[in-house]
Amino acid sequence: MRQGSPAFALPLLLAALFYGSAAACAAPPTRDSVTQALKRAVAFYHQKAASHGGYVYRYSADFTLREAEGIPAPDTIWIQPPGTPAVGDAFLEVYLATGDATCLKAATDAAHALTRTQLASGGWDYSGHFAEGTRTKVLYRRDASGKLLDRGNSPSGESGWHIWRERKYKDTNYSTLDDDVTQSAVRLLVRVDQALEFKDAEIHEAALYALDALVKAQYPCGAWSASFDVYPATSPDATRYPVKQASYPATWSRTWTKDFTGCYVTNDNMHATLIRTLLLAGQTYKEQRYLEAAKRAGDFLLLARMPEPQPAWAQQYDANMQPVWSRAFEPPAISGRESQAVMWSLLTLTAATGEKKYLEPLPAAISYLGKSKLPEGKLARFYELQTNKPLYFKRGPGGKGHELTYDDDRTASNYGWKWEPELDAIQRTMQRLQAGGVAPGLYQLPPLTTPTDAEAGEILASMNAEGAWAEAKDDRGIMRNAEGKKTSPPGGVLHSETFVKNVQQLCLWLKSKPR
């Protein structure tokens, strides 16, 4: 579960370093100083942090420690952002901003790390493995050198949550759409494929295979489940998964049902990142079926908006299009966070297609959420169905489990219960699109913010001589050692998240300056 900014927003993240007030007296950035800094940052991370072309979440400054969600083995890479796809995408941004071929090579290596950890089911698990003993236990499509393997006997067939929820092949063939895992991998492959002019057969084939799986895994209503471990040879059956308009359940349990019945998922911006991925693929390959799949995904969002008195969106729906439980702290409810991500997706679709039907749910949703703000001005993650009371969870007896509560004073600390409203920005963008203010195309929504000269200068000043952003302050300077114990490594911690965000901010600055 990730907390932070929306799916496509990449705000400035400054490393906390040893240099004190160096940024305050730094010289103003120039095109040359930023270009050289970006090349140095890419070279350092590519040469020092990569394992088989892939990356994990954080490293000690001397690279003796590696950490992701747990302690990865030396030959394990992480797919879930800010792992390999995120780092590779940052490399590619530097190439596009500078034209430096070594940066394209770094991005290509990251893309190959993904092609060689792609599963027979079509997507990716949270992590990928290159150690020979581990690889043989997983249904990867290629060997570690990139050669396609014979997977003719791998699981393939009927699609749908009634099959996938059994998780029969979860340890060997588990493709997940949770936390932008498969989607981010696909986007990097597509972008690198284009940068290489579609000449790398391995990358091109892997991208198309993954996209084919995503299209086939889509339900008739336009939604997706969070995972699949059988290659979707046929799309889910419309008789089992009929197209319906969202509605409220007559009753719902106030305690976790311990049963994942929700086949249609928007949680953690999943639906939003799928739309973005398919729009990118449609634009890149000029392939109409990817665009049509993205539009079907938008049609699902039109269906999934709840009726009055809460015309917004839930995190998870069952086949009857009613909100249901997900995890033990994710009840059937209206979600403030996911509703905002949904609205940005509808704006993105409108901008990409020119079809204004995707704007129709927004005015009522904006009005409803505006009236639902908490006293401090934020949105609750969850609002109770029909009563609209904010919902929270506290720890159960003995600190175990979760209990539903209306009180926010003793909430469990593992979740983002409140979120900053983005309603004004959403409304402004909607009004611009209603007025026909942009030509159809693929836009970054919400829009990225180009850093000022001062902000770019601070990022440069916080980079050390090697080209790294090492963090030592508070929790950012702590990671776990091989025994799982927290430690403060000498020299600080290198965060892939910081690398990605600082590189992207510098690329934005560079692109904003005339040559």
Phi and psi in degrees as a GROMACS rama.xvg file:
@    title "Ramachandran Plot"
@    xaxis  label "Phi"
@    yaxis  label "Psi"
@TYPE xy
-107.017  136.813  ARG-2
-105.467  156.044  GLN-3
135.405  -150.963  GLY-4
-79.5423  167.525  SER-5
-61.6231  173.692  PRO-6
-54.6193  -40.2157  ALA-7
-112.049  3.06676  PHE-8
-83.5998  132.601  ALA-9
-127.393  77.9215  LEU-10
-71.7537  164.014  PRO-11
-62.5683  127.978  LEU-12
-123.926  110.918  LEU-13
-92.7845  136.088  LEU-14
-72.4468  141.5  ALA-15
-92.4415  112.77  ALA-16
-124.257  -167.53  LEU-17
-92.8794  2.16464  PHE-18
-93.0841  6.426  TYR-19
58.9739  -122.479  GLY-20
-97.2378  24.6868  SER-21
-56.8696  -38.0497  ALA-22
-62.1457  -34.0704  ALA-23
-65.161  -28.9808  ALA-24
-110.768  14.8483  CYS-25
-69.3198  149.68  ALA-26
-68.4122  149.793  ALA-27
-58.3067  142.899  PRO-28
-69.1109  149.87  PRO-29
-123.98  165.533  THR-30
-56.3239  -42.3915  ARG-31
-68.3614  -42.8433  ASP-32
-65.8799  -38.3842  SER-33
-70.5496  -41.3748  VAL-34
-60.3786  -46.7472  THR-35
-66.1827  -37.9258  GLN-36
-64.5218  -41.7474  ALA-37
-63.7083  -43.9119  LEU-38
-62.3599  -40.519  LYS-39
-65.7951  -40.553  ARG-40
-64.2473  -43.7067  ALA-41
-64.9876  -46.4352  VAL-42
-59.3179  -42.8821  ALA-43
-63.8179  -49.9001  PHE-44
-67.9622  -39.0005  TYR-45
-66.0807  -42.8368  HIS-46
-77.943  -32.7738  GLN-47
-100.961  -36.7321  LYS-48
-96.5419  -22.0922  ALA-49
-69.389  143.054  ALA-50
-128.611  112.264  SER-51
57.5857  28.8484  HIS-52
87.1651  -3.73439  GLY-53
-112.46  175.506  GLY-54
-139.409  164.713  TYR-55
-120.976  -166.72  VAL-56
-79.0666  -41.0104  TYR-57
-154.463  157.36  ARG-58
-139.548  148.727  TYR-59
-70.5784  154.892  SER-60
-60.2981  -25.9651  ALA-61
-94.7567  3.49378  ASP-62
64.4048  21.4813  PHE-63
-82.3455  -18.0592  THR-64
-121.654  140.783  LEU-65
-132.455  144.359  ARG-66
-147.864  143.538  GLU-67
-135.503  -126.138  ALA-68
-91.895  82.6976  GLU-69
109.618  -173.804  GLY-70
-103.844  105.614  ILE-71
-75.7518  148.327  PRO-72
-67.3828  160.866  ALA-73
-56.5208  -30.6739  PRO-74
-101.572  18.9219  ASP-75
-105.473  135.062  THR-76
-114.788  164.129  ILE-77
-111.866  134.35  TRP-78
-92.8307  -43.2154  ILE-79
-55.1108  128.286  GLN-80
-57.7096  142.14  PRO-81
-93.7694  49.6597  PRO-82
-86.3068  -140.931  GLY-83
-55.5355  -50.0616  THR-84
-61.3585  -37.6428  PRO-85
-67.5831  -43.5693  ALA-86
-66.7008  -44.38  VAL-87
-60.464  -38.2537  GLY-88
-64.8186  -37.2948  ASP-89
-64.8363  -41.9529  ALA-90
-56.6353  -44.8356  PHE-91
-64.9443  -38.1378  LEU-92
-60.5107  -38.8974  GLU-93
-65.5479  -41.5355  VAL-94
-59.5254  -46.0905  TYR-95
-66.2232  -30.0306  LEU-96
-83.7486  -28.1004  ALA-97
-117.157  -21.8579  THR-98
76.4712  10.6017  GLY-99
-76.3937  120.786  ASP-100
-66.6439  -29.6094  ALA-101
-67.3243  -27.7126  THR-102
-71.9448  -37.3293  CYS-103
-64.7543  -37.9542  LEU-104
-62.4372  -41.0472  LYS-105
-62.9008  -42.3756  ALA-106
-65.8032  -38.5707  ALA-107
-65.2424  -39.4963  THR-108
-61.6908  -40.7295  ASP-109
-65  -39.6875  ALA-110
-63.4684  -39.0924  ALA-111
-67.7397  -32.9225  HIS-112
-61.2669  -32.2348  ALA-113
-78.0037  -43.3946  LEU-114
-58.9088  -30.4178  THR-115
-91.7182  1.66809  ARG-116
-123.03  12.54  THR-117
-73.65  138.684  GLN-118
-91.9918  159.463  LEU-119
-61.7645  -25.2487  ALA-120
-70.5953  -15.9555  SER-121
118.925  -25.0093  GLY-122
-117.609  -144.832  GLY-123
-137.009  150.095  TRP-124
-86.6696  177.332  ASP-125
-60.5395  -33.4842  TYR-126
-132.153  165.529  SER-127
-132.64  150.385  GLY-128
-125.115  140.217  HIS-129
-117.319  -10.1439  PHE-130
-64.7881  131.593  ALA-131
-56.4961  -43.7148  GLU-132
-62.9556  -34.222  GLY-133
-79.4433  -40.3345  THR-134
-58.613  -37.1346  ARG-135
-66.9424  -14.9234  THR-136
-91.4034  -6.24377  LYS-137
-119.114  144.98  VAL-138
-86.2657  62.3573  LEU-139
-71.1214  147.806  TYR-140
-78.0696  -24.0584  ARG-141
-128.743  159.895  ARG-142
-82.5506  179.532  ASP-143
-67.2981  -15.2221  ALA-144
-95.7115  -4.70654  SER-145
103.287  1.02013  GLY-146
-77.1923  131.771  LYS-147
-63.9304  137.175  LEU-148
-99.9747  160.979  LEU-149
-80.633  106.448  ASP-150
-115.639  33.1021  ARG-151
-62.5082  -24.2085  GLY-152
-99.317  9.78644  ASN-153
-72.4905  156.441  SER-154
-59.3313  128.121  PRO-155
-155.255  145.699  SER-156
153.868  -141.013  GLY-157
-59.8647  141.746  GLU-158
-106.577  157.529  SER-159
134.307  157.596  GLY-160
-64.1803  -27.3994  TRP-161
-63.2135  -24.2286  HIS-162
-91.288  -50.6424  ILE-163
-68.682  -30.8378  TRP-164
-67.0373  -17.8961  ARG-165
-68.8268  -21.643  GLU-166
50.6372  44.1182  ARG-167
-65.6205  -30.8886  LYS-168
-119.386  31.2695  TYR-169
-63.5377  -25.9423  LYS-170
-89.9182  -9.48106  ASP-171
-126.44  -20.4191  THR-172
-148.407  33.716  ASN-173
-89.9968  103.268  TYR-174
-92.4925  125.486  SER-175
-118.086  141.616  THR-176
-102.407  -2.8467  LEU-177
-64.8682  145.843  ASP-178
52.076  32.4316  ASP-179
62.4651  30.3397  ASP-180
-70.6786  -70.2575  VAL-181
-62.8928  -39.2203  THR-182
-60.7908  -46.0133  GLN-183
-65.2253  -35.9731  SER-184
-64.2622  -44.2186  ALA-185
-62.8916  -44.1624  VAL-186
-61.332  -40.609  ARG-187
-64.9305  -44.2019  LEU-188
-59.2785  -44.2524  LEU-189
-63.1109  -44.4024  VAL-190
-69.4285  -41.1241  ARG-191
-68.1188  -38.6982  VAL-192
-54.9634  -45.968  ASP-193
-65.7412  -42.4658  GLN-194
-62.7717  -31.1919  ALA-195
-89.1034  8.93009  LEU-196
59.3041  33.9366  GLU-197
61.5846  26.5216  PHE-198
-96.1391  -11.2827  LYS-199
-90.6542  103.773  ASP-200
-62.0956  -35.1583  ALA-201
-65.1268  -47.5302  GLU-202
-67.0189  -43.247  ILE-203
-62.2281  -46.5581  HIS-204
-64.7608  -41.3146  GLU-205
-64.8344  -40.1277  ALA-206
-62.9058  -46.1838  ALA-207
-67.871  -36.5994  LEU-208
-63.5509  -43.9593  TYR-209
-65.2885  -43.5907  ALA-210
-63.4389  -37.928  LEU-211
-61.3319  -41.4753  ASP-212
-64.4971  -42.1548  ALA-213
-62.9814  -41.6891  LEU-214
-65.5177  -42.7865  VAL-215
-72.322  -26.8258  LYS-216
-79.3764  -8.4142  ALA-217
-73.4182  136.059  GLN-218
-75.4886  161.791  TYR-219
-54.4054  -31.7455  PRO-220
-77.9355  -9.65593  CYS-221
102.052  1.93301  GLY-222
-94.9938  177.692  ALA-223
-136.027  156.326  TRP-224
-85.4195  168.978  SER-225
-78.0568  -13.9552  ALA-226
-161.142  163.351  SER-227
-154.548  140.489  PHE-228
-122.372  12.947  ASP-229
-126.243  131.548  VAL-230
-60.1047  128.255  TYR-231
-77.1905  82.089  PRO-232
-64.6424  -32.8452  ALA-233
-128.875  146.272  THR-234
-69.2869  156.906  SER-235
-54.9883  144.79  PRO-236
-75.8064  128.659  ASP-237
-67.455  -23.8401  ALA-238
-73.3756  -30.2707  THR-239
-85.2384  -31.0018  ARG-240
-125.349  74.549  TYR-241
-71.0627  154.089  PRO-242
-79.6873  121.149  VAL-243
-137.405  159.561  LYS-244
-85.6013  144.775  GLN-245
-62.551  146.608  ALA-246
-149.293  166.607  SER-247
-85.9899  140.232  TYR-248
-70.0405  150.276  PRO-249
-63.418  -39.8708  ALA-250
-144.446  161.512  THR-251
-150.559  147.208  TRP-252
-71.006  136.98  SER-253
-84.5034  -2.16608  ARG-254
-120.686  151.331  THR-255
-58.1076  132.358  TRP-256
-82.6071  -8.89439  THR-257
55.9648  31.9589  LYS-258
-144.925  118.847  ASP-259
-87.3884  90.5658  PHE-260
-96.128  -5.02063  THR-261
-85.2675  101.267  GLY-262
-82.7746  -21.0465  CYS-263
-106.398  123.27  TYR-264
-125.488  132.891  VAL-265
-115.663  -6.91632  THR-266
-52.7295  142.638  ASN-267
54.7644  36.7644  ASP-268
63.7048  20.9818  ASN-269
-58.5022  -48.7859  MET-270
-64.651  -37.0315  HIS-271
-63.3829  -43.9878  ALA-272
-70.916  -29.9191  THR-273
-66.9478  -42.54  LEU-274
-60.7369  -46.1561  ILE-275
-59.7427  -42.0929  ARG-276
-63.8667  -45.1196  THR-277
-69.4766  -36.2167  LEU-278
-63.6112  -42.1753  LEU-279
-61.3386  -45.0421  LEU-280
-63.4925  -42.0146  ALA-281
-62.7277  -40.7291  GLY-282
-68.5489  -40.2648  GLN-283
-73.4822  -46.5622  THR-284
-95.713  -1.90639  TYR-285
53.5495  41.5547  LYS-286
-108.77  115.131  GLU-287
-64.7674  -32.2253  GLN-288
-69.3001  -25.3013  ARG-289
-70.8943  -41.766  TYR-290
-63.7142  -41.4879  LEU-291
-64.5108  -37.4064  GLU-292
-64.7372  -39.2426  ALA-293
-63.7878  -40.2251  ALA-294
-67.6044  -37.7325  LYS-295
-62.8232  -36.8657  ARG-296
-62.6276  -37.6493  ALA-297
-67.1264  -37.3598  GLY-298
-62.5541  -36.7428  ASP-299
-59.7709  -42.581  PHE-300
-63.8758  -31.8566  LEU-301
-66.9189  -39.6119  LEU-302
-71.3561  -34.5153  LEU-303
-80.8691  -12.8277  ALA-304
-63.2893  128.456  ARG-305
-71.4257  152.64  MET-306
-72.928  172.97  PRO-307
-56.2266  145.28  GLU-308
-94.7852  11.8175  PRO-309
-131.213  72.9908  GLN-310
-77.2261  63.8337  PRO-311
-139.006  -153.868  ALA-312
-127.893  151.897  TRP-313
-98.8134  173.413  ALA-314
-81.9679  -32.2383  GLN-315
-153.85  138.289  GLN-316
-127.453  150.069  TYR-317
-89.202  -176.976  ASP-318
-65.884  -16.673  ALA-319
-88.8404  5.57453  ASN-320
63.8662  41.9545  MET-321
-120.034  141.545  GLN-322
-59.8062  139.28  PRO-323
-139.146  169.256  VAL-324
-62.8875  147.863  TRP-325
-113.38  -106.509  SER-326
-80.6934  179.388  ARG-327
-65.2991  -12.9249  ALA-328
-121.863  22.8275  PHE-329
-131.252  88.7665  GLU-330
-85.0494  169.962  PRO-331
-61.7063  117.151  PRO-332
-168.067  166.014  ALA-333
-82.2019  135.711  ILE-334
-111.13  120.412  SER-335
-64.2706  -42.4522  GLY-336
-66.8708  -53.6014  ARG-337
-64.0994  -33.1474  GLU-338
-62.7661  -38.5184  SER-339
-67.0308  -41.3582  GLN-340
-62.7223  -39.5915  ALA-341
-60.8718  -44.0701  VAL-342
-65.5206  -38.8672  MET-343
-62.829  -36.9708  TRP-344
-64.0858  -41.6879  SER-345
-65.7652  -36.0988  LEU-346
-66.1766  -41.9024  LEU-347
-60.9643  -44.7996  THR-348
-62.1563  -40.4532  LEU-349
-62.293  -45.2881  THR-350
-64.7024  -36.3573  ALA-351
-77.632  -32.2638  ALA-352
-111.016  -20.0811  THR-353
77.9113  4.78405  GLY-354
-90.3736  112.235  GLU-355
-81.8481  -2.38572  LYS-356
-62.8135  -23.9361  LYS-357
-74.2864  -9.62844  TYR-358
-87.4427  -16.1943  LEU-359
-57.2289  -38.4877  GLU-360
-76.7116  -11.8667  PRO-361
-70.0961  -46.2686  LEU-362
-55.6828  -45.6641  PRO-363
-67.132  -38.2893  ALA-364
-67.0129  -42.3944  ALA-365
-61.8048  -44.6311  ILE-366
-62.6981  -46.9863  SER-367
-60.8949  -48.8971  TYR-368
-66.809  -34.9473  LEU-369
-60.8351  -37.1215  GLY-370
-78.3932  -12.1031  LYS-371
-99.5877  6.69398  SER-372
-61.4403  146.119  LYS-373
-73.5176  164.925  LEU-374
-53.0788  -33.0659  PRO-375
-83.5239  3.26092  GLU-376
94.9867  -2.56111  GLY-377
-92.3852  170.036  LYS-378
-100.153  141.991  LEU-379
-75.0675  147.411  ALA-380
-64.2105  -38.249  ARG-381
-129.031  137.644  PHE-382
-122.738  131.613  TYR-383
-59.9806  139.023  GLU-384
-58.4599  125.854  LEU-385
73.6072  -40.0987  GLN-386
-77.5119  -26.1872  THR-387
66.7016  18.7403  ASN-388
-74.7377  135.129  LYS-389
-60.9859  137.917  PRO-390
-113.612  142.763  LEU-391
-137.659  174.676  TYR-392
-132.181  138.853  PHE-393
-115.632  164.818  LYS-394
-69.2269  147.021  ARG-395
-78.3646  -174.006  GLY-396
-54.7665  134.99  PRO-397
70.6454  15.5947  GLY-398
76.6143  14.8053  GLY-399
-111.388  145.913  LYS-400
69.46  -170.147  GLY-401
-136.146  143.154  HIS-402
-125.273  132.595  GLU-403
-68.4574  138.225  LEU-404
-149.944  156.909  THR-405
-93.0763  -4.68939  TYR-406
-97.0886  140.812  ASP-407
-107.359  14.8183  ASP-408
-89.2088  -17.5438  ASP-409
-134.56  47.0755  ARG-410
-72.8305  150.473  THR-411
-62.0219  143.892  ALA-412
-88.2837  5.20782  SER-413
-93.9646  13.1145  ASN-414
-149.792  155.658  TYR-415
-91.342  98.9049  GLY-416
-83.3518  -19.3714  TRP-417
-134.318  145.611  LYS-418
-136.766  147.919  TRP-419
-69.1494  134.479  GLU-420
-73.3293  141.692  PRO-421
-119.63  21.5856  GLU-422
-65.6683  -37.0372  LEU-423
-64.3079  -43.8138  ASP-424
-66.1594  -38.8442  ALA-425
-62.8769  -44.0791  ILE-426
-65.3844  -41.1356  GLN-427
-62.3247  -43.4241  ARG-428
-65.1017  -41.4926  THR-429
-59.3794  -46.4312  MET-430
-63.7254  -36.7175  GLN-431
-65.0102  -41.2605  ARG-432
-72.8751  -35.631  LEU-433
-61.0704  -34.7337  GLN-434
-84.3494  1.07723  ALA-435
71.4036  37.6944  GLY-436
-79.2436  -5.60318  GLY-437
-136.045  152.355  VAL-438
-79.0426  147.079  ALA-439
-56.0718  138.305  PRO-440
172.12  178.993  GLY-441
-91.9008  112.782  LEU-442
-112.289  155.59  TYR-443
-88.5052  106.773  GLN-444
-129.095  129.665  LEU-445
-63.3726  151.286  PRO-446
-67.3958  146.97  PRO-447
-77.4276  151.864  LEU-448
-106.719  121.532  THR-449
-72.4021  130.946  THR-450
-68.8067  152.427  PRO-451
-72.2628  170.417  THR-452
-59.4371  -39.9773  ASP-453
-64.9115  -42.0205  ALA-454
-66.9142  -41.7237  GLU-455
-62.5761  -38.3918  ALA-456
-63.8593  -36.6699  GLY-457
-65.0976  -39.6688  GLU-458
-64.2533  -44.0406  ILE-459
-61.4081  -43.9938  LEU-460
-66.3393  -26.712  ALA-461
-85.1534  -4.25264  SER-462
-84.7407  136.763  MET-463
-83.9497  179.096  ASN-464
-63.241  -27.2245  ALA-465
-78.1422  -19.1681  GLU-466
104.131  23.3244  GLY-467
-116.022  153.281  ALA-468
-108.903  95.6007  TRP-469
-95.7021  130.185  ALA-470
-112.286  135.51  GLU-471
-130.944  -3.01393  ALA-472
-90.653  132.861  LYS-473
52.9288  -140.229  ASP-474
-66.5997  -22.4331  ASP-475
-68.3331  -17.633  ARG-476
-99.7557  13.3662  GLY-477
-118.575  138.163  ILE-478
-146.357  175.079  MET-479
-97.208  143.291  ARG-480
-86.6943  -172.839  ASN-481
-61.3421  -25.2218  ALA-482
-88.5034  -0.113583  GLU-483
85.0733  8.70027  GLY-484
-92.2164  142.838  LYS-485
-67.2451  137.068  LYS-486
-146.882  156.856  THR-487
-109.952  96.9107  SER-488
-63.6193  140.987  PRO-489
-58.2848  132.721  PRO-490
90.895  -10.0259  GLY-491
94.3763  -170.06  GLY-492
-121.418  138.143  VAL-493
-100.404  117.768  LEU-494
-102.164  126.232  HIS-495
-58.9628  -35.7371  SER-496
-58.0792  -45.8072  GLU-497
-65.2924  -44.825  THR-498
-55.7027  -50.2325  PHE-499
-61.3855  -49.437  VAL-500
-68.9185  -40.2942  LYS-501
-67.9954  -40.9528  ASN-502
-62.0673  -44.6499  VAL-503
-66.2333  -36.7308  GLN-504
-65.2449  -42.2134  GLN-505
-66.6339  -35.7743  LEU-506
-65.2486  -40.8248  CYS-507
-60.6556  -43.6765  LEU-508
-61.4353  -45.3528  TRP-509
-63.0247  -41.9212  LEU-510
-68.3643  -21.7122  LYS-511
-82.9133  -9.06714  SER-512
-101.007  135.779  LYS-513
-65.3316  146.684  PRO-514
